[in-house]
Amino acid sequence: MPDWTIGEVASSVGIKASTVRYYESIGLLPSPPRRNGRRQYDATILDRLRVIQTAKTLDFSLDETKLFFEGISEDSPPSELWRAFANAKLTFIEEQIARAEDLRRILKLGMTCECLKLSDCLPIGPKSSGGSTCSNS
């Protein structure tokens, strides 16, 4: 299919047509040519929407995502700007994982503890190596 309608584009990537229009209004997507007053897209729009969806999944803001597209063509490698954003996001994600692992450790400890007071089962420090005042640990 050489030309896609806004509904076909939206449906193929699992978003609403209003989302496509919004992305156009903020400059994330280029304004498509129109035929008989209706937007007509080519298949390249799907790749761009997939990048937007991936960036959104990775918690990049729409403004950050917009910067990914500036100064690059559809067939150029990721820009240095993208690499810098990705590196910062990777650091953030690694910190979230470390916090989640700490929480999991504390919860598992609490499930096996037989202390009389909850405070006796809590880890001694925020980054303790599993140590607590609990006699069961």
C-alpha positions as CSV (number, residue, x, y, z in Angstrom):
1,M,0.0,0.0,0.0
2,P,1.8,3.2,-1.2
3,D,-0.3,5.7,0.7
4,W,-1.6,5.2,4.2
5,T,-4.5,7.1,5.8
6,I,-4.2,8.4,9.4
7,G,-6.5,5.6,10.6
8,E,-4.4,2.9,8.9
9,V,-1.2,4.3,10.3
10,A,-2.6,4.6,13.8
11,S,-4.1,1.1,13.7
12,S,-0.9,-0.5,12.4
13,V,1.1,0.8,15.4
14,G,-1.6,0.5,18.0
15,I,-2.3,4.2,18.7
16,K,-5.2,6.5,18.2
17,A,-5.4,8.8,15.1
18,S,-5.6,11.8,17.6
19,T,-2.1,10.8,18.9
20,V,-0.7,10.9,15.3
21,R,-2.3,14.4,14.9
22,Y,-0.8,15.5,18.3
23,Y,2.7,14.3,17.3
24,E,2.4,16.3,14.1
25,S,1.2,19.4,16.0
26,I,4.3,19.3,18.3
27,G,6.7,18.6,15.5
28,L,7.5,15.0,16.3
29,L,6.1,13.9,13.0
30,P,6.4,15.9,9.8
31,S,3.2,17.2,8.3
32,P,2.2,14.7,5.5
33,P,1.0,15.6,2.1
34,R,-2.8,15.7,1.6
35,R,-5.0,14.4,-1.1
36,N,-8.5,15.6,-1.2
37,G,-7.9,17.2,2.2
38,R,-6.9,13.9,3.8
39,R,-3.5,13.1,5.2
40,Q,-1.5,10.6,3.1
41,Y,1.5,8.8,4.7
42,D,4.1,6.6,3.2
43,A,5.6,3.6,5.0
44,T,8.5,5.6,6.6
45,I,6.0,7.1,9.1
46,L,5.8,3.6,10.7
47,D,9.5,3.5,11.5
48,R,9.4,7.0,13.0
49,L,6.3,6.0,15.1
50,R,8.1,2.9,16.3
51,V,11.1,5.0,17.5
52,I,8.7,7.3,19.3
53,Q,6.9,4.4,21.0
54,T,10.3,2.8,22.0
55,A,11.5,6.1,23.4
56,K,8.2,6.5,25.3
57,T,8.6,3.0,26.7
58,L,12.1,4.0,27.9
59,D,10.7,7.0,29.7
60,F,12.1,9.6,27.3
61,S,10.0,12.7,27.2
62,L,8.4,13.8,24.0
63,D,10.8,16.8,23.9
64,E,13.8,14.5,24.3
65,T,12.4,12.2,21.6
66,K,12.0,15.2,19.3
67,L,15.7,15.9,19.7
68,F,16.5,12.4,18.5
69,F,15.2,13.2,15.1
70,E,16.9,16.6,14.7
71,G,19.8,16.6,12.2
72,I,19.5,13.0,11.2
73,S,18.1,11.3,8.2
74,E,16.1,8.2,8.1
75,D,19.1,6.1,7.1
76,S,21.8,7.7,9.3
77,P,23.1,6.1,12.5
78,P,22.0,7.4,15.9
79,S,23.3,10.8,16.7
80,E,25.7,11.7,19.5
81,L,22.8,13.4,21.2
82,W,20.8,10.1,21.1
83,R,23.9,8.3,22.6
84,A,24.1,10.9,25.4
85,F,20.4,10.5,26.2
86,A,20.7,6.8,26.1
87,N,23.7,6.8,28.4
88,A,21.9,9.0,31.0
89,K,18.8,6.9,30.8
90,L,20.8,3.7,31.2
91,T,22.4,5.1,34.4
92,F,19.0,6.0,35.7
93,I,17.6,2.5,34.9
94,E,20.5,0.8,36.6
95,E,19.9,2.9,39.7
96,Q,16.2,1.9,39.6
97,I,17.2,-1.8,39.3
98,A,19.5,-1.5,42.3
99,R,16.7,0.1,44.4
100,A,14.3,-2.6,43.3
101,E,16.8,-5.4,44.2
102,D,17.2,-3.7,47.7
103,L,13.4,-3.7,48.1
104,R,13.1,-7.4,47.1
105,R,15.8,-8.3,49.6
106,I,14.1,-6.5,52.4
107,L,10.7,-8.0,51.5
108,K,12.1,-11.5,51.3
109,L,13.9,-11.0,54.7
110,G,10.6,-9.9,56.2
111,M,8.8,-12.9,54.9
112,T,11.2,-15.3,56.7
113,C,11.8,-13.3,59.9
114,E,10.4,-14.5,63.1
115,C,11.4,-11.6,65.3
116,L,8.9,-10.1,67.7
117,K,9.4,-6.5,66.4
118,L,9.5,-5.5,62.7
119,S,12.4,-3.1,63.5
120,D,14.5,-6.0,64.4
121,C,14.2,-7.4,60.9
122,L,15.0,-4.3,59.0
123,P,18.5,-4.0,57.4
124,I,21.1,-2.1,59.4
125,G,21.8,0.3,56.5
126,P,20.3,1.2,53.1
127,K,23.0,-0.7,51.2
128,S,23.8,-3.4,53.7
129,S,24.8,-6.8,52.3
130,G,21.7,-8.5,53.6
131,G,22.6,-8.0,57.2
132,S,20.0,-7.1,59.8
133,T,19.6,-7.3,63.5
134,C,17.3,-10.3,62.9
135,S,18.6,-13.5,64.4
136,N,17.1,-15.5,61.5
137,S,19.1,-13.8,58.7
